[in-house]
């Protein structure tokens, strides 16, 4: 089942202007509108949240807006700059989220997320990451994920706050309560339908099509069928001009897995030759298979390092053939290097004394493309005394951060995601507990070492100005060793609650 994401950018011209001007932009709480021409009138073409809160809206005459809001900030409209910037945003989404991304009108993006969500931890995680990154960049965004482009488009604009996921097979239920304008109809058709008593999309579902078509033309039924998934609406992906791509069309559609694998190998050979001419290696490849019914099947693979080895790339792509549904046949296959980076020729070491370092990139690529890139990582130290802040995740083959692991005190092999409270009996202020009770199991302490005092990072927030933790390494009667701490110095209540927590387990 196809899955589509629609991203609605309700204040895109304003957001683009603020991002462009940077520090010179008006304050966020200052009402700002974009003014454009509608025939002989100057009208509001976009308004930020502050302006909308004061009653300003798109289509309002600028003179009326000025009368309502004294001191209103007005900027001229630049539709061409808006469109060009939106295309750049689409290409950014293309590189990071899905192989099929396109512009959706003047203020939206449409994404075919079929088969791409598992690389981001699922549909919910993918949608949250997309909306979160846009919001962090200063772009107001609402997004919806549904079975069709039409339904996702409608939900993003009339139901998402800020995101919404429509379960597969619930398109009709989700669309029924939405207004007629959600179907992307022209204003004249919407007005005509309202004159006949139709107010919601649900009022149209189940109505005879012939009378509606005779009165309003084919657009109404076409949009309704597209939203309900009864008519195809292919997404034509946007591609940058300099993208390296190889393409193959077939006189007779292909469907057998062996045939698809053979032509994948040919596409990879052609792509690697083009990459070599430019001195580049692929970091991300997108395979697009266009079926005879106009549906697109996609495969995306990522590489830990730039690669242009045809055998490795072919193997990684062929591992994904089982995810391709050829339907009645594939008539066009294209392979694009969505992300390519410089790759210089390097001599292979042939020393008889020193053994060559093993190349783990092939293994990491295989694992990452099976379970997702986020699931393959390694830990790196961070310069912080607070244990939960002293480690971070980095890509498996990333360069060393330069920080060293602490070696003045032993650290547990397993650090809990967050400290868990325990029950204890201990003599304050410096003695370890006689016993602890963790997760319902009581353990008598046989040996202990400590305390190791760790102070809060007062330069980050005032709450840590007097915070103290006293850590102990303890061993129970079964030989298991734990890392526990008391919040506070055991004397002054201002330094902590004096409660005990278990923070790690030694191997």
C-alpha positions in Angstrom: 0.0 0.0 0.0 1.4 3.4 -1.0 1.9 6.0 1.7 2.2 9.7 1.0 3.3 12.7 3.2 2.0 16.2 2.5 3.7 19.1 4.1 1.9 22.4 4.4 3.9 25.6 4.9 1.1 28.1 5.7 3.5 31.1 6.1 6.2 30.1 3.6 6.8 33.6 2.1 7.1 35.1 5.5 9.4 32.3 6.8 11.6 32.6 3.8 11.9 36.3 4.2 12.9 36.0 7.9 15.4 33.3 7.2 16.9 35.3 4.4 17.3 38.6 6.3 18.5 36.8 9.5 19.2 39.3 12.3 17.9 42.2 10.3 14.4 40.6 10.2 11.6 42.2 12.3 11.0 40.7 15.7 8.9 37.5 15.8 6.2 39.3 17.8 6.0 42.2 15.3 3.1 41.6 12.8 4.4 41.2 9.3 2.6 40.8 6.0 3.6 40.2 2.4 1.9 42.5 -0.1 1.2 41.6 -3.7 -0.9 42.6 -6.7 -4.4 41.2 -7.5 -5.2 43.1 -10.7 -5.3 46.7 -9.6 -5.4 46.1 -5.9 -2.6 45.6 -3.3 -3.6 42.6 -1.2 -2.1 40.5 1.6 -0.5 37.4 0.0 1.0 36.1 3.3 0.8 37.0 7.0 2.8 35.7 10.0 1.2 34.3 13.2 1.3 37.7 14.9 -0.5 39.4 12.0 -3.1 36.6 11.8 -3.8 36.8 15.6 -4.8 40.5 14.9 -7.3 39.5 12.3 -5.3 39.9 9.1 -5.6 37.2 6.5 -4.6 36.4 2.9 -6.7 38.3 0.3 -7.3 41.3 2.6 -6.6 44.7 1.0 -3.4 46.2 2.3 -5.0 49.5 3.1 -7.5 47.8 5.4 -4.7 45.8 7.1 -2.8 49.1 7.7 -5.9 50.6 9.2 -6.5 47.7 11.6 -2.9 47.4 12.7 -0.9 50.6 13.1 2.8 50.1 12.6 2.3 47.0 10.5 5.5 45.7 8.8 4.9 45.3 5.0 7.2 43.6 2.6 6.8 43.2 -1.2 5.9 39.8 -2.6 8.6 37.9 -4.6 6.8 34.8 -6.0 9.9 33.8 -8.0 12.2 33.8 -5.0 9.5 31.9 -3.0 9.3 29.2 -5.7 13.1 28.9 -6.1 13.6 28.6 -2.3 10.8 26.0 -2.1 12.5 23.9 -4.7 15.8 24.1 -2.7 13.8 22.9 0.3 12.4 20.0 -1.7 15.9 19.0 -2.7 16.9 19.0 1.0 14.0 16.7 1.8 15.0 14.5 -1.1 18.5 13.9 0.2 17.3 13.1 3.8 13.9 11.5 3.7 12.7 9.9 0.5 13.6 9.3 -3.2 10.3 10.8 -4.5 9.7 14.4 -3.4 8.0 17.2 -5.4 6.6 20.7 -5.0 2.9 20.7 -4.0 1.5 24.1 -5.1 3.0 27.4 -3.8 3.2 26.4 -0.2 3.6 22.7 0.1 5.7 19.6 -0.4 4.5 16.1 -1.3 6.6 13.0 -0.4 6.1 9.4 -1.4 7.2 7.7 1.8 6.4 4.1 0.7 9.2 1.9 2.0 11.3 4.8 3.3 9.9 5.0 6.8 11.8 2.1 8.3 15.1 3.9 7.6 13.9 6.6 10.1 12.4 4.4 12.8 8.8 4.2 11.5 6.2 6.6 10.2 5.7 8.5 13.4 9.5 9.0 13.9 9.9 10.0 10.3 7.1 12.6 10.5 8.3 14.0 13.8 11.8 14.3 12.4 10.6 16.1 9.3 8.4 18.6 11.1 10.9 19.0 13.9 13.7 19.9 11.5 11.6 22.4 9.6 10.4 24.0 12.9 13.9 24.2 14.2 14.9 26.0 11.0 12.2 28.7 11.6 9.7 27.2 9.1 6.1 26.8 10.2 4.9 23.4 9.0 2.0 21.0 9.3 2.3 17.5 7.9 0.0 14.5 7.3 0.6 11.0 6.2 -2.1 9.0 4.4 -2.7 6.5 1.6 -3.0 9.1 -1.2 -1.7 12.4 -2.2 -5.2 13.9 -2.2 -6.0 12.7 1.3 -2.6 13.7 2.8 -3.0 17.2 1.1 -6.4 17.6 2.7 -5.4 16.4 6.2 -2.3 18.5 6.3 -4.3 21.7 5.6 -7.5 21.0 7.6 -6.7 18.5 10.3 -3.0 18.3 11.2 -1.8 20.1 14.3 1.1 20.0 13.6 1.2 16.4 12.3 -1.3 13.6 11.7 -1.0 10.0 10.6 -4.0 8.4 9.0 -3.9 4.6 9.4 -4.0 2.6 6.2 -7.5 2.0 5.0 -9.1 4.9 6.8 -9.1 7.5 4.0 -12.8 7.8 3.6 -13.4 8.1 7.4 -10.7 10.8 7.7 -11.9 12.8 4.7 -15.6 12.8 5.4 -15.7 15.6 8.0 -13.4 17.9 6.0 -14.8 20.9 4.0 -15.1 20.8 0.2 -12.1 23.0 -0.3 -9.9 20.2 1.0 -10.4 18.4 -2.4 -8.3 21.0 -4.2 -11.3 22.2 -6.2 -11.6 25.6 -8.0 -13.5 28.2 -6.0 -16.4 28.2 -8.5 -17.0 24.5 -8.0 -16.9 24.8 -4.3 -19.4 27.7 -4.3 -21.7 25.8 -6.7 -21.7 22.7 -4.5 -22.5 24.7 -1.4 -25.4 26.3 -3.3 -26.7 22.7 -3.8 -26.4 22.0 0.0 -23.1 20.1 0.0 -20.8 21.2 2.8 -18.4 18.3 3.6 -16.5 15.8 1.5 -18.7 13.1 3.1 -21.7 14.6 1.5 -20.3 13.8 -1.9 -19.2 10.3 -1.2 -21.8 7.9 -2.5 -23.6 10.5 -4.7 -24.3 9.6 -8.4 -21.3 10.7 -10.5 -23.1 11.4 -13.8 -25.2 14.4 -12.6 -22.1 15.9 -10.8 -20.0 15.5 -13.9 -22.6 17.1 -16.2 -23.0 20.1 -13.9 -19.4 20.7 -12.8 -17.2 18.9 -15.3 -14.7 16.1 -14.8 -12.5 18.0 -12.2 -14.8 17.3 -9.2 -15.0 13.5 -9.7 -11.4 13.3 -10.6 -10.2 15.0 -7.4 -12.6 12.9 -5.3 -11.3 9.7 -6.9 -7.7 10.7 -6.4 -8.3 11.5 -2.7 -10.0 8.2 -2.2 -7.4 6.2 -4.1 -9.7 5.2 -6.9 -7.7 7.1 -9.5 -3.9 7.3 -9.9 -2.1 10.5 -9.2 1.6 9.9 -9.8 4.2 12.1 -8.1 6.8 13.4 -10.5 10.0 13.8 -8.4 12.1 16.9 -8.5 15.7 16.3 -9.6 18.6 18.8 -9.4 20.2 19.6 -12.7 23.7 18.2 -11.8 22.5 14.9 -10.4 24.3 11.9 -11.7 21.7 9.4 -13.1 21.5 6.4 -15.3 18.2 5.3 -17.0 16.9 2.4 -18.9 13.6 2.0 -20.8 12.2 -1.3 -21.8 10.3 -2.1 -25.0 8.6 -5.0 -23.0 7.9 -4.5 -19.3 10.0 -6.6 -17.0 8.8 -8.3 -13.8 11.1 -11.2 -12.9 13.5 -10.7 -10.0 16.4 -12.1 -12.1 15.8 -9.6 -14.9 15.5 -6.7 -12.5 18.8 -7.7 -10.9 20.5 -7.9 -14.3 19.5 -4.4 -15.2 20.4 -3.1 -11.8 23.9 -4.2 -12.5 23.9 -2.4 -15.9 22.6 0.8 -14.3 25.2 0.6 -11.6 28.0 0.1 -14.1 26.9 3.2 -16.0 26.5 5.3 -12.9 29.9 4.3 -11.5 31.5 5.3 -14.8 29.9 8.7 -14.6 31.0 9.1 -11.0 34.6 8.2 -11.9 34.7 10.8 -14.6 33.8 13.5 -11.9 36.0 12.0 -9.2 33.0 11.3 -7.0 31.7 8.4 -4.9 28.0 7.7 -4.0 26.8 8.2 -0.5 23.2 7.6 -1.3 21.5 5.8 -4.2 17.9 5.9 -5.3 16.5 3.3 -7.6 13.2 4.3 -9.2 11.1 1.7 -11.0 8.1 3.0 -13.0 5.4 0.5 -13.5 3.0 0.3 -16.5 0.2 1.5 -14.2 2.2 4.7 -13.5 3.0 3.7 -10.0 6.6 4.2 -8.8 8.5 1.6 -6.8 11.6 2.9 -5.0 14.7 1.6 -3.3 17.1 3.8 -1.3 20.4 2.7 0.0 23.0 4.7 2.0 26.7 4.3 2.3 28.9 5.1 5.3 31.7 6.4 3.0 31.8 7.5 -0.7 31.7 4.4 -2.9 31.8 3.6 -6.6 32.5 -0.1 -6.5 30.0 -1.6 -8.9 29.9 -5.0 -7.1 29.2 -3.6 -3.7 26.5 -1.2 -4.9 24.9 -3.9 -7.1 24.8 -6.3 -4.1 23.2 -3.7 -1.8 20.5 -2.8 -4.3 19.8 -6.4 -5.2 19.2 -7.2 -1.5 16.2 -4.9 -1.8 14.6 -6.5 -4.8 12.1 -8.3 -2.6 10.7 -5.0 -1.6 9.9 -4.1 -5.2 6.4 -4.9 -6.4 6.6 -5.0 -10.2 2.8 -5.3 -10.7 2.1 -5.9 -14.4 5.7 -4.9 -15.2 8.3 -2.2 -15.0 8.8 -0.1 -18.1 11.4 2.4 -16.9 14.2 2.0 -14.3 16.5 4.9 -13.2 19.3 5.0 -10.7 20.4 8.3 -9.2 23.2 9.3 -6.9 21.2 11.6 -4.6 24.3 12.3 -2.5 27.8 12.2 -4.0 31.1 13.2 -2.4 34.7 13.5 -3.7 36.5 10.1 -3.8 40.1 10.3 -4.7 42.1 7.2 -5.9 44.1 5.6 -3.0 46.9 3.1 -3.2 46.3 -0.2 -1.5 48.9 -1.0 1.2 51.1 -3.9 0.3 53.5 -4.0 3.3 55.0 -7.3 4.3 55.4 -6.1 7.9 52.2 -4.2 8.8 48.8 -5.8 8.2 46.3 -3.7 6.3 43.5 -2.2 8.4 40.2 -4.1 7.9 37.6 -2.2 5.9 34.3 -2.4 7.9 32.4 -0.1 5.6 30.9 -3.0 3.6 29.5 -4.6 6.7 28.2 -1.3 8.1 26.5 -0.5 4.8 24.8 -3.9 4.8 23.6 -3.6 8.4 22.5 0.0 8.0 20.4 -0.7 4.9 18.7 -3.6 6.7 17.9 -2.1 10.1 18.3 1.7 9.4 21.2 4.0 9.6 20.2 5.2 13.1 20.5 1.7 14.5 24.2 1.4 13.6 26.4 3.8 15.5 29.2 3.9 18.0 29.8 5.9 21.2 32.2 8.8 21.6 33.2 10.6 24.8 32.0 14.1 25.6 33.9 16.5 27.8 31.5 16.4 30.8 31.7 15.1 34.4 28.0 14.3 34.5 27.9 10.6 33.4 24.7 10.8 31.3 26.2 13.8 29.4 29.7 12.3 28.9 28.8 10.1 26.0 27.1 10.6 22.6 26.3 8.6 19.5 28.2 9.2 16.3 28.1 7.4 12.9 29.9 4.1 12.8 32.8 5.4 10.6 32.9 9.0 11.8 36.2 10.5 12.7 37.3 10.6 16.3 36.0 13.6 18.2 39.3 14.1 19.9 37.9 13.7 23.4 39.2 11.0 25.7 37.4 8.6 28.0 37.7 9.3 31.7 40.2 7.0 33.3 40.6 8.4 36.8 37.6 6.3 38.1 36.2 3.1 36.8 32.9 3.4 34.8 30.2 0.8 34.3 29.9 -1.2 31.1 26.2 -0.4 31.0 24.9 3.0 31.9 21.1 3.1 32.3 19.1 5.5 30.2 18.2 7.4 33.3 19.0 6.7 37.0 16.5 4.4 38.7 15.5 5.0 42.4 16.5 2.4 44.9 15.8 1.7 48.6 18.8 1.6 50.9 20.1 1.9 54.4 23.3 3.9 54.8 25.1 5.9 57.4 25.4 9.5 56.3 27.4 11.3 55.1 30.2 9.2 53.6 29.3 5.6 54.1 28.0 3.2 51.4 24.7 1.4 51.9 24.4 -1.9 53.8 21.9 -3.1 51.3 19.9 -1.9 48.3 16.5 -2.9 46.9 16.3 -2.5 43.1 13.4 -3.6 40.9 11.9 -5.5 43.8 15.0 -7.5 44.6 16.9 -6.9 47.9 20.7 -7.2 47.7 23.1 -7.2 50.6 26.3 -5.2 49.9 29.5 -7.2 50.5 32.1 -4.7 49.2 32.0 -1.0 48.3 34.3 1.7 47.1 33.8 5.4 47.2 32.5 8.0 47.4 33.4 9.7 44.1 31.9 13.2 44.3 30.5 14.8 41.1 29.3 18.4 41.0 26.6 19.8 38.8 27.5 21.9 35.7 26.6 25.3 37.2 27.4 27.1 34.0 24.6 25.4 32.2 21.7 26.2 34.5 21.2 27.7 38.0 19.6 24.5 39.3 22.9 22.7 39.2 24.8 25.5 41.1 24.8 23.5 44.3 23.9 20.0 43.0 26.1 17.2 44.2 26.2 13.4 43.6 28.2 10.9 45.6 28.9 7.7 43.6 29.8 4.3 45.0 30.8 1.0 43.4 29.2 -1.8 45.2 29.3 -5.6 45.0 26.5 -7.9 46.3 26.7 -11.4 47.7 26.2 -12.9 44.2 29.2 -11.0 42.9 27.2 -8.6 40.8 28.6 -5.0 40.8 26.6 -1.8 40.5 27.2 1.9 40.3 24.9 3.8 42.7 24.8 7.4 43.9 23.2 9.6 46.5 21.8 12.9 45.4 23.4 15.5 47.7 26.3 15.5 50.1 24.5 13.9 52.9 24.5 17.0 55.1 23.1 20.0 53.3 19.6 19.6 51.8 20.3 22.3 49.3 22.7 20.0 47.5 20.2 17.3 46.7 17.3 15.2 47.9 19.6 12.6 49.6 17.7 9.9 47.8 19.6 7.0 46.3 19.7 5.9 42.7 21.3 3.1 40.6 22.9 4.5 37.5 24.9 1.6 35.9 25.9 -2.1 36.0 29.5 -3.3 35.7 30.2 -6.2 33.3 
